[in-house]
Amino acid sequence: AGGGSPGGTSAKSLKAQQQGGIPDWPAQAEAESTEGGGPAKAQQDALLAAGAIKPLLKLLGKGGDPDVQVQAAGTLWAAVKGHVANAEEINRQGGVPVLVNLIRNNDEGNAEGKEQCVGVLSIVCHLSEGCVAALHQCGGVRVLIKLLSLGDDGLGEYGTQELAAEALCRACEQSEACRTEARRAGVRHTIQTVLESPNLDNPDA
């Protein structure tokens, strides 16, 4: 149907990569990851060596197939867990604005893909100062704060909020510019509203 995706990577080729050894992340990578290495670490290294970060980011572009975006974002999320080099590669490839744009643009309602992208940000903002700087420059601080608000565009799910809070905290820990932007965006009021919500004690409500 819609032809190949940018960079020559398509849903079919992504699936072929997974069948060739890239796990169906993040679930499998979580199960396999061990202290100091293991199968997940080998997969992360293989992704970096194959130059796979760039085509995976391209799959997250506007108008992409939602199912493929979920797979691509999930693979990126698993690829950066505890892996500084992959986090830095995402920054080198301009990946932070791509992630933020997918989260911000909710026209297609791809909530699962967006949650995966927030998960990526929650990791790279811990591992890479360059990613933190890029988050600030592309307006990502305000996007994360917006995600903290309950029921925001169908993305107020507990898991997404938790990941957004984690990414925001990690960014603000490392960057005075992010802290200043968060204060200007009213982060204290947003957090107070979340803490006072009855859904906090019953996230499945």
Z-matrix of the N, CA and C atoms (Angstrom, degrees):
N
C 1 1.170
C 2 1.449 1 107.54
N 3 1.296 2 126.64 1 -99.76
C 4 1.455 3 123.30 2 -164.40
C 5 1.488 4 115.24 3 -72.56
N 6 1.359 5 119.58 4 6.83
C 7 1.456 6 119.81 5 177.22
C 8 1.504 7 111.47 6 82.98
N 9 1.345 8 116.08 7 -175.69
C 10 1.450 9 121.23 8 -177.20
C 11 1.501 10 111.51 9 -73.36
N 12 1.322 11 115.88 10 153.48
C 13 1.443 12 121.33 11 177.58
C 14 1.510 13 109.69 12 -87.27
N 15 1.363 14 118.56 13 169.12
C 16 1.457 15 121.17 14 -178.39
C 17 1.514 16 111.75 15 -54.81
N 18 1.321 17 114.94 16 146.87
C 19 1.447 18 120.27 17 176.62
C 20 1.514 19 113.77 18 74.96
N 21 1.350 20 118.16 19 8.92
C 22 1.448 21 120.69 20 178.20
C 23 1.507 22 114.45 21 80.10
N 24 1.360 23 117.95 22 8.01
C 25 1.447 24 121.20 23 179.66
C 26 1.506 25 109.15 24 -102.61
N 27 1.320 26 118.06 25 125.52
C 28 1.449 27 122.96 26 -178.21
C 29 1.514 28 109.41 27 -122.88
N 30 1.337 29 115.63 28 175.27
C 31 1.457 30 119.59 29 176.68
C 32 1.528 31 109.95 30 -58.30
N 33 1.346 32 115.74 31 -40.40
C 34 1.461 33 119.90 32 -178.37
C 35 1.525 34 111.28 33 -64.96
N 36 1.352 35 116.73 34 -43.49
C 37 1.467 36 119.02 35 -178.77
C 38 1.521 37 111.33 36 -70.69
N 39 1.348 38 116.87 37 -33.78
C 40 1.454 39 119.73 38 176.42
C 41 1.521 40 110.06 39 -63.20
N 42 1.340 41 115.99 40 -43.36
C 43 1.461 42 119.99 41 177.71
C 44 1.522 43 110.92 42 -62.58
N 45 1.333 44 115.92 43 -38.91
C 46 1.462 45 119.91 44 178.84
C 47 1.526 46 110.53 45 -64.20
N 48 1.356 47 116.15 46 -39.19
C 49 1.458 48 119.09 47 177.28
C 50 1.518 49 110.37 48 -61.37
N 51 1.328 50 116.83 49 -42.45
C 52 1.453 51 120.25 50 -179.33
C 53 1.525 52 110.51 51 -64.09
N 54 1.337 53 116.46 52 -42.45
C 55 1.461 54 119.97 53 179.57
C 56 1.522 55 110.88 54 -67.53
N 57 1.339 56 115.81 55 -24.92
C 58 1.455 57 119.86 56 179.72
C 59 1.513 58 113.75 57 -84.30
N 60 1.324 59 118.07 58 1.50
C 61 1.457 60 118.85 59 175.69
C 62 1.506 61 115.09 60 140.38
N 63 1.341 62 118.76 61 -20.20
C 64 1.453 63 119.32 62 175.97
C 65 1.515 64 107.87 63 -76.37
N 66 1.331 65 118.78 64 122.78
C 67 1.460 66 120.04 65 -174.97
C 68 1.512 67 112.00 66 -72.15
N 69 1.324 68 115.13 67 165.47
C 70 1.448 69 121.50 68 174.76
C 71 1.524 70 107.18 69 -78.07
N 72 1.321 71 116.05 70 82.26
C 73 1.453 72 122.28 71 -174.96
C 74 1.515 73 110.14 72 -80.60
N 75 1.353 74 119.41 73 158.75
C 76 1.457 75 126.56 74 4.29
C 77 1.519 76 116.01 75 -85.78
N 78 1.336 77 120.04 76 -14.43
C 79 1.464 78 121.05 77 -170.54
C 80 1.527 79 112.33 78 -57.96
N 81 1.348 80 116.81 79 -48.58
C 82 1.458 81 118.87 80 -175.64
C 83 1.517 82 111.06 81 -69.27
N 84 1.332 83 116.53 82 -38.42
C 85 1.462 84 118.91 83 -179.76
C 86 1.522 85 110.73 84 -64.79
N 87 1.338 86 117.14 85 -36.21
C 88 1.457 87 120.35 86 177.26
C 89 1.528 88 109.62 87 -61.13
N 90 1.321 89 116.08 88 -43.27
C 91 1.456 90 120.20 89 -177.71
C 92 1.520 91 111.60 90 -68.15
N 93 1.340 92 116.86 91 -32.20
C 94 1.456 93 120.20 92 -174.11
C 95 1.521 94 113.27 93 -89.48
N 96 1.337 95 117.62 94 -21.05
C 97 1.440 96 118.31 95 -170.76
C 98 1.516 97 111.37 96 -68.11
N 99 1.346 98 115.38 97 138.79
C 100 1.451 99 121.63 98 -179.87
C 101 1.512 100 108.71 99 -135.44
N 102 1.330 101 115.63 100 164.79
C 103 1.455 102 119.49 101 178.23
C 104 1.525 103 109.73 102 -62.79
N 105 1.333 104 115.91 103 127.72
C 106 1.451 105 120.79 104 172.55
C 107 1.510 106 115.55 105 80.64
N 108 1.320 107 119.12 106 8.17
C 109 1.458 108 117.71 107 176.75
C 110 1.510 109 112.09 108 144.56
N 111 1.349 110 116.29 109 -137.32
C 112 1.450 111 120.35 110 -177.48
C 113 1.506 112 111.45 111 97.72
N 114 1.334 113 116.81 112 -176.68
C 115 1.467 114 121.49 113 -176.77
C 116 1.520 115 113.55 114 -56.35
N 117 1.340 116 117.70 115 -40.56
C 118 1.462 117 119.20 116 -178.22
C 119 1.526 118 111.33 117 -63.36
N 120 1.336 119 117.12 118 -40.98
C 121 1.464 120 121.03 119 178.78
C 122 1.524 121 110.42 120 -63.47
N 123 1.322 122 116.88 121 -39.22
C 124 1.460 123 120.14 122 177.96
C 125 1.522 124 110.92 123 -64.08
N 126 1.329 125 117.28 124 -39.21
C 127 1.459 126 121.12 125 177.89
C 128 1.531 127 110.44 126 -65.48
N 129 1.329 128 116.04 127 -40.89
C 130 1.462 129 119.89 128 178.56
C 131 1.529 130 110.85 129 -61.64
N 132 1.323 131 116.34 130 -45.47
C 133 1.461 132 120.50 131 178.68
C 134 1.522 133 110.98 132 -62.37
N 135 1.338 134 116.30 133 -39.57
C 136 1.459 135 120.62 134 -179.05
C 137 1.526 136 111.19 135 -65.31
N 138 1.333 137 117.24 136 -39.51
C 139 1.464 138 120.46 137 177.17
C 140 1.517 139 111.32 138 -60.36
N 141 1.324 140 115.82 139 -44.08
C 142 1.463 141 119.84 140 -179.62
C 143 1.522 142 110.91 141 -65.43
N 144 1.322 143 116.54 142 -45.91
C 145 1.458 144 120.62 143 -178.32
C 146 1.530 145 111.82 144 -63.71
N 147 1.332 146 116.97 145 -32.85
C 148 1.466 147 121.28 146 -178.83
C 149 1.527 148 112.80 147 -81.47
N 150 1.335 149 116.80 148 -4.46
C 151 1.466 150 119.49 149 -177.50
C 152 1.514 151 112.48 150 67.99
N 153 1.343 152 116.88 151 33.03
C 154 1.467 153 120.57 152 -173.40
C 155 1.522 154 114.00 153 -81.88
N 156 1.330 155 117.92 154 -15.20
C 157 1.469 156 119.99 155 -176.49
C 158 1.529 157 110.91 156 -62.32
N 159 1.310 158 116.85 157 -45.00
C 160 1.473 159 120.10 158 -177.11
C 161 1.529 160 112.57 159 -61.11
N 162 1.336 161 119.98 160 -51.73
C 163 1.471 162 118.96 161 179.24
C 164 1.529 163 113.14 162 -64.50
N 165 1.328 164 117.22 163 -31.56
C 166 1.465 165 119.01 164 176.85
C 167 1.532 166 110.53 165 -65.37
N 168 1.326 167 116.41 166 -40.50
C 169 1.466 168 119.84 167 176.97
C 170 1.528 169 111.31 168 -64.30
N 171 1.325 170 116.48 169 -37.40
C 172 1.467 171 119.72 170 -179.65
C 173 1.525 172 111.41 171 -63.80
N 174 1.321 173 116.51 172 -30.55
C 175 1.460 174 119.74 173 178.52
C 176 1.526 175 112.05 174 -66.50
N 177 1.327 176 117.16 175 -17.62
C 178 1.457 177 121.41 176 -178.53
C 179 1.520 178 112.57 177 -88.91
N 180 1.312 179 117.61 178 2.46
C 181 1.457 180 121.48 179 -178.81
C 182 1.515 181 112.90 180 -65.64
N 183 1.322 182 115.48 181 163.23
C 184 1.465 183 122.19 182 -177.97
C 185 1.520 184 110.37 183 -58.66
N 186 1.333 185 116.07 184 135.54
C 187 1.449 186 121.17 185 178.54
C 188 1.509 187 114.76 186 86.57
N 189 1.342 188 117.02 187 3.83
C 190 1.453 189 119.77 188 -179.72
C 191 1.516 190 112.79 189 -73.12
N 192 1.309 191 116.12 190 162.81
C 193 1.462 192 122.29 191 177.95
C 194 1.527 193 109.17 192 -66.32
N 195 1.353 194 119.03 193 121.91
C 196 1.469 195 121.20 194 -177.01
C 197 1.528 196 113.67 195 -56.71
N 198 1.330 197 117.47 196 -39.84
C 199 1.463 198 119.86 197 -179.16
C 200 1.527 199 111.08 198 -66.10
N 201 1.320 200 116.06 199 -39.97
C 202 1.460 201 120.08 200 178.20
C 203 1.523 202 110.12 201 -67.90
N 204 1.329 203 116.64 202 -38.07
C 205 1.458 204 119.96 203 179.48
C 206 1.528 205 111.38 204 -63.27
N 207 1.319 206 116.72 205 -37.66
C 208 1.463 207 120.17 206 176.63
C 209 1.524 208 109.84 207 -61.17
N 210 1.337 209 116.57 208 -45.66
C 211 1.466 210 120.74 209 179.32
C 212 1.527 211 111.37 210 -63.86
N 213 1.331 212 116.01 211 -45.06
C 214 1.465 213 120.03 212 -177.44
C 215 1.523 214 111.33 213 -65.28
N 216 1.332 215 116.64 214 -45.79
C 217 1.460 216 120.46 215 -179.83
C 218 1.519 217 111.10 216 -65.45
N 219 1.340 218 116.76 217 -38.59
C 220 1.457 219 120.01 218 177.35
C 221 1.517 220 112.45 219 -64.12
N 222 1.320 221 115.87 220 -38.51
C 223 1.467 222 120.14 221 177.51
C 224 1.524 223 110.54 222 -65.97
N 225 1.327 224 116.86 223 -42.48
C 226 1.468 225 120.16 224 177.42
C 227 1.523 226 111.03 225 -62.79
N 228 1.324 227 116.28 226 -40.39
C 229 1.466 228 120.27 227 -179.60
C 230 1.525 229 109.95 228 -59.37
N 231 1.328 230 116.20 229 -49.12
C 232 1.455 231 119.75 230 179.30
C 233 1.527 232 111.74 231 -66.57
N 234 1.336 233 116.20 232 -32.62
C 235 1.468 234 120.12 233 -176.86
C 236 1.521 235 112.87 234 -66.24
N 237 1.338 236 117.73 235 -26.94
C 238 1.469 237 119.83 236 -174.97
C 239 1.521 238 112.94 237 -97.80
N 240 1.314 239 118.24 238 -8.09
C 241 1.464 240 119.40 239 -176.47
C 242 1.522 241 110.88 240 -65.17
N 243 1.325 242 115.50 241 108.70
C 244 1.457 243 121.10 242 -179.32
C 245 1.514 244 114.19 243 71.15
N 246 1.341 245 118.29 244 15.39
C 247 1.467 246 121.27 245 -174.36
C 248 1.535 247 109.13 246 -123.49
N 249 1.324 248 115.03 247 94.90
C 250 1.465 249 120.82 248 -175.21
C 251 1.526 250 111.55 249 -61.68
N 252 1.326 251 117.25 250 -40.09
C 253 1.465 252 119.95 251 -176.10
C 254 1.530 253 111.41 252 -63.25
N 255 1.321 254 117.58 253 -38.79
C 256 1.457 255 119.53 254 177.73
C 257 1.523 256 111.59 255 -69.74
N 258 1.332 257 116.68 256 -35.79
C 259 1.468 258 119.76 257 175.83
C 260 1.526 259 110.43 258 -63.03
N 261 1.319 260 116.21 259 -43.04
C 262 1.473 261 120.16 260 178.82
C 263 1.527 262 110.79 261 -66.52
N 264 1.326 263 116.51 262 -34.03
C 265 1.468 264 119.65 263 178.98
C 266 1.524 265 110.53 264 -67.60
N 267 1.315 266 117.37 265 -37.97
C 268 1.464 267 120.12 266 175.07
C 269 1.519 268 109.93 267 -59.43
N 270 1.319 269 116.92 268 -41.23
C 271 1.470 270 119.67 269 177.79
C 272 1.520 271 111.12 270 -65.93
N 273 1.324 272 117.35 271 -43.96
C 274 1.478 273 120.77 272 -179.43
C 275 1.518 274 111.71 273 -61.32
N 276 1.315 275 116.83 274 -33.07
C 277 1.465 276 121.27 275 -178.26
C 278 1.531 277 112.35 276 -88.89
N 279 1.336 278 117.01 277 9.73
C 280 1.464 279 119.81 278 179.32
C 281 1.518 280 112.51 279 68.63
N 282 1.334 281 116.67 280 32.53
C 283 1.448 282 120.29 281 -172.01
C 284 1.518 283 115.55 282 -76.77
N 285 1.332 284 118.01 283 -27.63
C 286 1.469 285 119.00 284 -176.54
C 287 1.529 286 111.73 285 -62.65
N 288 1.350 287 120.07 286 -47.44
C 289 1.470 288 118.66 287 176.13
C 290 1.526 289 113.11 288 -60.74
N 291 1.322 290 117.59 289 -32.77
C 292 1.466 291 120.83 290 177.57
C 293 1.530 292 109.98 291 -63.67
N 294 1.321 293 116.42 292 -45.81
C 295 1.455 294 121.26 293 179.04
C 296 1.529 295 111.22 294 -63.01
N 297 1.332 296 115.66 295 -44.79
C 298 1.465 297 120.55 296 -179.20
C 299 1.526 298 110.67 297 -64.30
N 300 1.321 299 116.88 298 -40.46
C 301 1.468 300 119.81 299 -179.97
C 302 1.524 301 111.82 300 -64.02
N 303 1.330 302 117.22 301 -38.91
C 304 1.462 303 118.58 302 178.90
C 305 1.529 304 110.58 303 -66.44
N 306 1.329 305 115.83 304 -37.40
C 307 1.469 306 119.54 305 177.13
C 308 1.525 307 110.52 306 -66.93
N 309 1.310 308 116.20 307 -42.24
C 310 1.470 309 121.53 308 -175.50
C 311 1.527 310 112.17 309 -70.09
N 312 1.316 311 116.66 310 -41.72
C 313 1.461 312 121.05 311 -175.63
C 314 1.523 313 109.83 312 -88.46
N 315 1.310 314 115.69 313 97.72
C 316 1.463 315 120.48 314 -174.65
C 317 1.525 316 111.60 315 -101.34
N 318 1.330 317 117.58 316 23.54
C 319 1.458 318 120.95 317 -175.36
C 320 1.526 319 112.26 318 -59.07
N 321 1.337 320 116.14 319 -37.01
C 322 1.457 321 119.55 320 -174.83
C 323 1.524 322 112.30 321 -94.46
N 324 1.339 323 117.10 322 0.56
C 325 1.456 324 120.31 323 175.83
C 326 1.515 325 114.54 324 63.74
N 327 1.325 326 118.21 325 31.10
C 328 1.462 327 121.61 326 -178.51
C 329 1.531 328 109.32 327 -83.77
N 330 1.321 329 115.72 328 70.45
C 331 1.463 330 120.80 329 -173.79
C 332 1.525 331 112.04 330 -63.77
N 333 1.322 332 116.84 331 -37.91
C 334 1.466 333 119.17 332 -178.29
C 335 1.524 334 111.26 333 -66.51
N 336 1.337 335 116.35 334 -44.07
C 337 1.459 336 119.52 335 177.42
C 338 1.514 337 112.39 336 -62.23
N 339 1.328 338 115.92 337 -37.14
C 340 1.455 339 120.16 338 179.41
C 341 1.525 340 111.43 339 -67.40
N 342 1.327 341 115.56 340 -40.15
C 343 1.462 342 118.11 341 177.51
C 344 1.527 343 110.96 342 -62.64
N 345 1.329 344 116.73 343 -39.34
C 346 1.466 345 120.01 344 176.83
C 347 1.532 346 110.65 345 -61.17
N 348 1.336 347 116.42 346 -40.51
C 349 1.466 348 120.61 347 179.73
C 350 1.525 349 111.32 348 -64.98
N 351 1.334 350 116.24 349 -40.15
C 352 1.466 351 119.29 350 176.21
C 353 1.523 352 109.50 351 -62.89
N 354 1.324 353 116.81 352 -37.35
C 355 1.453 354 120.34 353 176.25
C 356 1.519 355 112.36 354 -60.72
N 357 1.332 356 116.73 355 -41.66
C 358 1.470 357 120.37 356 176.60
C 359 1.528 358 110.02 357 -60.05
N 360 1.335 359 116.36 358 -46.53
C 361 1.471 360 120.20 359 -179.29
C 362 1.527 361 111.75 360 -61.99
N 363 1.336 362 116.65 361 -36.13
C 364 1.466 363 119.53 362 -179.45
C 365 1.528 364 111.66 363 -63.48
N 366 1.329 365 116.69 364 -25.14
C 367 1.466 366 120.95 365 178.78
C 368 1.528 367 111.62 366 -89.89
N 369 1.331 368 116.74 367 -49.87
C 370 1.468 369 118.84 368 -173.91
C 371 1.525 370 111.77 369 -66.73
N 372 1.331 371 117.40 370 -27.59
C 373 1.474 372 119.53 371 178.02
C 374 1.521 373 111.45 372 -71.30
N 375 1.320 374 116.48 373 -13.82
C 376 1.463 375 121.33 374 174.80
C 377 1.526 376 111.53 375 -91.46
N 378 1.327 377 116.39 376 -31.64
C 379 1.466 378 120.59 377 -171.74
C 380 1.520 379 114.57 378 -97.69
N 381 1.326 380 118.00 379 -20.26
C 382 1.464 381 119.73 380 -169.93
C 383 1.528 382 111.65 381 -136.74
N 384 1.326 383 116.58 382 116.70
C 385 1.464 384 120.55 383 175.70
C 386 1.527 385 110.50 384 -64.64
N 387 1.326 386 116.47 385 -32.20
C 388 1.460 387 120.04 386 177.99
C 389 1.520 388 111.44 387 -63.68
N 390 1.330 389 116.78 388 -37.89
C 391 1.459 390 120.20 389 177.81
C 392 1.528 391 110.85 390 -67.59
N 393 1.317 392 116.96 391 -36.59
C 394 1.463 393 120.53 392 177.55
C 395 1.525 394 109.93 393 -63.77
N 396 1.335 395 116.29 394 -45.37
C 397 1.464 396 119.73 395 178.22
C 398 1.523 397 111.17 396 -61.50
N 399 1.332 398 116.38 397 -41.20
C 400 1.463 399 120.24 398 179.35
C 401 1.524 400 111.19 399 -65.86
N 402 1.332 401 116.71 400 -35.97
C 403 1.466 402 120.75 401 178.08
C 404 1.523 403 110.49 402 -60.86
N 405 1.318 404 116.05 403 -44.38
C 406 1.465 405 120.18 404 178.60
C 407 1.520 406 111.27 405 -64.55
N 408 1.325 407 116.44 406 -44.32
C 409 1.468 408 120.86 407 -175.00
C 410 1.526 409 112.75 408 -65.71
N 411 1.326 410 117.68 409 -30.74
C 412 1.472 411 119.63 410 -176.59
C 413 1.527 412 113.12 411 -96.62
N 414 1.328 413 116.87 412 9.24
C 415 1.461 414 119.68 413 178.82
C 416 1.508 415 114.36 414 80.80
N 417 1.320 416 116.88 415 18.30
C 418 1.451 417 120.55 416 -175.90
C 419 1.514 418 114.83 417 -69.46
N 420 1.334 419 117.06 418 -24.96
C 421 1.470 420 119.53 419 179.83
C 422 1.521 421 110.02 420 -61.80
N 423 1.329 422 116.82 421 -46.79
C 424 1.469 423 120.27 422 179.87
C 425 1.529 424 111.78 423 -67.49
N 426 1.316 425 117.08 424 -33.63
C 427 1.470 426 120.22 425 177.32
C 428 1.523 427 110.06 426 -63.70
N 429 1.332 428 117.08 427 -42.76
C 430 1.460 429 120.68 428 178.97
C 431 1.524 430 111.46 429 -65.74
N 432 1.332 431 116.97 430 -40.96
C 433 1.460 432 120.35 431 178.47
C 434 1.529 433 110.39 432 -62.59
N 435 1.323 434 116.21 433 -39.71
C 436 1.458 435 119.80 434 178.51
C 437 1.523 436 111.38 435 -61.73
N 438 1.324 437 116.48 436 -35.57
C 439 1.463 438 120.28 437 179.56
C 440 1.524 439 112.49 438 -67.73
N 441 1.344 440 116.85 439 -21.04
C 442 1.453 441 119.81 440 178.61
C 443 1.525 442 112.04 441 -71.08
N 444 1.327 443 116.01 442 -22.12
C 445 1.459 444 120.03 443 -178.65
C 446 1.522 445 109.92 444 -72.24
N 447 1.304 446 116.26 445 132.03
C 448 1.464 447 120.11 446 -177.92
C 449 1.508 448 111.11 447 -64.64
N 450 1.320 449 116.49 448 136.70
C 451 1.455 450 121.52 449 173.82
C 452 1.503 451 114.48 450 71.79
N 453 1.331 452 118.56 451 21.47
C 454 1.459 453 120.95 452 -177.11
C 455 1.516 454 110.62 453 -75.67
N 456 1.337 455 117.38 454 107.98
C 457 1.466 456 122.28 455 175.72
C 458 1.528 457 112.90 456 52.98
N 459 1.345 458 115.85 457 32.70
C 460 1.458 459 118.17 458 179.99
C 461 1.509 460 113.39 459 77.02
N 462 1.339 461 117.01 460 7.39
C 463 1.461 462 119.51 461 -178.09
C 464 1.524 463 111.26 462 -111.83
N 465 1.320 464 117.63 463 20.24
C 466 1.449 465 120.19 464 -178.68
C 467 1.513 466 113.69 465 -87.10
N 468 1.325 467 117.41 466 19.55
C 469 1.452 468 120.75 467 179.12
C 470 1.528 469 109.99 468 -61.84
N 471 1.334 470 114.64 469 149.66
C 472 1.463 471 119.90 470 -175.47
C 473 1.524 472 111.73 471 -57.30
N 474 1.337 473 117.48 472 -44.49
C 475 1.457 474 119.91 473 -177.49
C 476 1.512 475 112.75 474 -61.58
N 477 1.333 476 116.77 475 -41.71
C 478 1.455 477 120.26 476 179.48
C 479 1.515 478 110.78 477 -66.67
N 480 1.307 479 117.35 478 -41.14
C 481 1.468 480 120.75 479 178.24
C 482 1.523 481 111.00 480 -61.42
N 483 1.307 482 115.74 481 -43.55
C 484 1.462 483 120.46 482 -178.78
C 485 1.533 484 110.61 483 -61.54
N 486 1.317 485 116.50 484 -44.84
C 487 1.460 486 120.84 485 179.36
C 488 1.529 487 111.42 486 -66.63
N 489 1.330 488 117.05 487 -39.41
C 490 1.459 489 120.77 488 178.51
C 491 1.526 490 110.32 489 -63.21
N 492 1.341 491 116.61 490 -42.60
C 493 1.461 492 120.68 491 178.35
C 494 1.526 493 110.89 492 -62.40
N 495 1.327 494 115.98 493 -39.83
C 496 1.464 495 120.64 494 179.30
C 497 1.531 496 110.93 495 -64.57
N 498 1.332 497 116.29 496 -46.15
C 499 1.469 498 119.84 497 179.18
C 500 1.519 499 110.98 498 -62.80
N 501 1.329 500 116.75 499 -42.71
C 502 1.460 501 121.01 500 -178.87
C 503 1.523 502 111.18 501 -64.50
N 504 1.323 503 116.79 502 -44.71
C 505 1.468 504 120.29 503 179.10
C 506 1.521 505 111.57 504 -60.98
N 507 1.322 506 116.00 505 -42.72
C 508 1.467 507 119.44 506 -178.30
C 509 1.528 508 111.27 507 -67.45
N 510 1.325 509 115.92 508 -38.54
C 511 1.463 510 119.49 509 178.34
C 512 1.525 511 110.70 510 -66.51
N 513 1.315 512 116.75 511 -43.26
C 514 1.468 513 120.75 512 -177.91
C 515 1.524 514 111.79 513 -70.13
N 516 1.318 515 117.32 514 -29.71
C 517 1.466 516 120.62 515 175.97
C 518 1.521 517 111.21 516 -62.28
N 519 1.323 518 116.00 517 -34.64
C 520 1.467 519 120.45 518 -173.06
C 521 1.526 520 114.23 519 -96.90
N 522 1.321 521 118.03 520 -16.29
C 523 1.463 522 119.57 521 -168.50
C 524 1.523 523 111.94 522 -136.60
N 525 1.332 524 115.72 523 120.36
C 526 1.460 525 120.51 524 174.54
C 527 1.523 526 110.69 525 -64.39
N 528 1.340 527 117.01 526 -35.34
C 529 1.466 528 120.68 527 178.96
C 530 1.528 529 110.54 528 -62.32
N 531 1.345 530 116.89 529 -40.57
C 532 1.470 531 120.32 530 177.82
C 533 1.522 532 110.77 531 -67.21
N 534 1.337 533 116.98 532 -40.03
C 535 1.467 534 119.78 533 178.53
C 536 1.521 535 110.96 534 -62.24
N 537 1.322 536 116.13 535 -43.67
C 538 1.464 537 120.34 536 179.23
C 539 1.521 538 111.13 537 -62.92
N 540 1.332 539 116.79 538 -43.97
C 541 1.456 540 121.23 539 -179.93
C 542 1.527 541 110.93 540 -64.41
N 543 1.318 542 116.16 541 -38.50
C 544 1.467 543 119.99 542 179.25
C 545 1.527 544 110.76 543 -64.98
N 546 1.317 545 116.53 544 -41.74
C 547 1.472 546 119.10 545 177.77
C 548 1.519 547 110.81 546 -63.32
N 549 1.316 548 116.96 547 -43.10
C 550 1.462 549 120.73 548 179.70
C 551 1.531 550 111.92 549 -63.44
N 552 1.328 551 115.79 550 -31.34
C 553 1.467 552 120.18 551 -178.53
C 554 1.524 553 112.56 552 -83.53
N 555 1.330 554 117.12 553 1.49
C 556 1.461 555 120.12 554 176.96
C 557 1.505 556 114.67 555 78.61
N 558 1.334 557 116.95 556 38.15
C 559 1.458 558 120.01 557 -175.35
C 560 1.522 559 111.85 558 -63.81
N 561 1.330 560 117.84 559 -33.42
C 562 1.469 561 119.26 560 -179.13
C 563 1.524 562 111.13 561 -63.47
N 564 1.319 563 116.25 562 -43.54
C 565 1.463 564 120.13 563 179.48
C 566 1.535 565 110.46 564 -65.10
N 567 1.325 566 116.04 565 -40.75
C 568 1.466 567 119.95 566 179.75
C 569 1.517 568 111.26 567 -62.20
N 570 1.330 569 116.56 568 -44.97
C 571 1.463 570 120.75 569 179.92
C 572 1.520 571 110.80 570 -64.47
N 573 1.331 572 116.73 571 -40.86
C 574 1.459 573 120.22 572 178.51
C 575 1.529 574 110.88 573 -61.08
N 576 1.325 575 116.39 574 -41.37
C 577 1.464 576 120.62 575 178.87
C 578 1.520 577 111.42 576 -62.86
N 579 1.329 578 115.94 577 -42.34
C 580 1.467 579 120.13 578 178.95
C 581 1.525 580 110.55 579 -64.18
N 582 1.326 581 116.99 580 -44.14
C 583 1.460 582 120.88 581 -177.99
C 584 1.525 583 112.27 582 -64.60
N 585 1.322 584 116.39 583 -29.16
C 586 1.462 585 120.29 584 -179.25
C 587 1.525 586 113.15 585 -87.21
N 588 1.326 587 116.43 586 -4.97
C 589 1.466 588 119.52 587 -177.94
C 590 1.525 589 111.14 588 -73.78
N 591 1.336 590 118.20 589 135.92
C 592 1.469 591 120.15 590 175.43
C 593 1.519 592 112.65 591 -64.25
N 594 1.339 593 117.62 592 -20.11
C 595 1.476 594 120.23 593 179.77
C 596 1.510 595 112.47 594 -70.56
N 597 1.338 596 116.89 595 -15.73
C 598 1.458 597 119.19 596 -178.36
C 599 1.530 598 110.46 597 -64.16
N 600 1.340 599 116.25 598 -37.29
C 601 1.458 600 120.93 599 179.04
C 602 1.517 601 112.45 600 -84.55
N 603 1.322 602 115.72 601 -12.72
C 604 1.467 603 119.88 602 -178.90
C 605 1.521 604 109.07 603 -140.47
N 606 1.348 605 117.43 604 72.60
C 607 1.471 606 121.42 605 -173.56
C 608 1.508 607 113.73 606 -61.67
N 609 1.335 608 118.52 607 -16.80
C 610 1.463 609 120.59 608 -179.96
C 611 1.521 610 112.70 609 -90.93
N 612 1.335 611 116.76 610 2.33
C 613 1.470 612 119.78 611 -177.86
C 614 1.506 613 111.13 612 -68.76
